[in-house]
Amino acid sequence: MDHRSDNRVDELSTISDEFRTWWAAHNVRIHHGGVKRFHHPEAGFLELTYQLLDLPGYEERLKFLASWAATGLEAADPAGDRER
């Protein structure tokens, strides 16, 4: 676990008795998919299905493409006058 993760665990442990209990019991698991159900006061009942998207090695490539695209757009339109 890296330093940032330690900080998150400390923060969650401080503010949540439930998390602190789960963490102490090592009852914290990675979920690769499932359904989350919420009740929003305005939108009503929401049911969201999720699935793990594991793309090893892609994060750096996507960051590179994002920086390249931003640089390319700035070079193509140095005054920032492109349509939005």
Backbone hydrogen bonds, N-H to C=O, Kabsch-Sander energy under -0.5 kcal/mol:
donor,donor_aa,acceptor,acceptor_aa,energy
6,D,2,D,-1.9
7,N,3,H,-1.9
8,R,4,R,-2.0
9,V,5,S,-2.5
10,D,6,D,-2.5
11,E,7,N,-2.6
12,L,8,R,-3.0
13,S,9,V,-2.6
14,T,10,D,-1.7
15,I,11,E,-1.8
16,S,12,L,-1.9
20,R,16,S,-2.4
21,T,17,D,-2.2
22,W,18,E,-2.6
23,W,19,F,-3.5
24,A,20,R,-2.1
25,A,21,T,-1.7
26,H,23,W,-1.1
27,N,22,W,-2.9
29,R,27,N,-0.5
31,H,29,R,-0.5
32,H,30,I,-0.5
34,G,50,Y,-2.3
36,K,48,L,-3.0
38,F,46,L,-2.7
40,H,38,F,-0.5
40,H,44,G,-2.9
44,G,40,H,-2.1
46,L,38,F,-2.9
48,L,36,K,-3.0
49,T,47,E,-0.5
50,Y,34,G,-2.7
52,L,32,H,-3.1
54,D,52,L,-0.6
55,L,53,L,-0.7
58,Y,55,L,-2.1
59,E,55,L,-0.5
61,R,57,G,-0.8
62,L,58,Y,-2.9
63,K,59,E,-2.3
64,F,60,E,-2.4
65,L,61,R,-2.5
66,A,62,L,-2.4
67,S,63,K,-2.5
68,W,64,F,-2.8
69,A,65,L,-2.9
70,A,66,A,-2.3
71,T,67,S,-2.3
72,G,68,W,-2.7
73,L,69,A,-2.5
74,E,70,A,-2.1
75,A,71,T,-2.3
76,A,72,G,-2.1
77,D,73,L,-1.7
80,G,77,D,-1.9
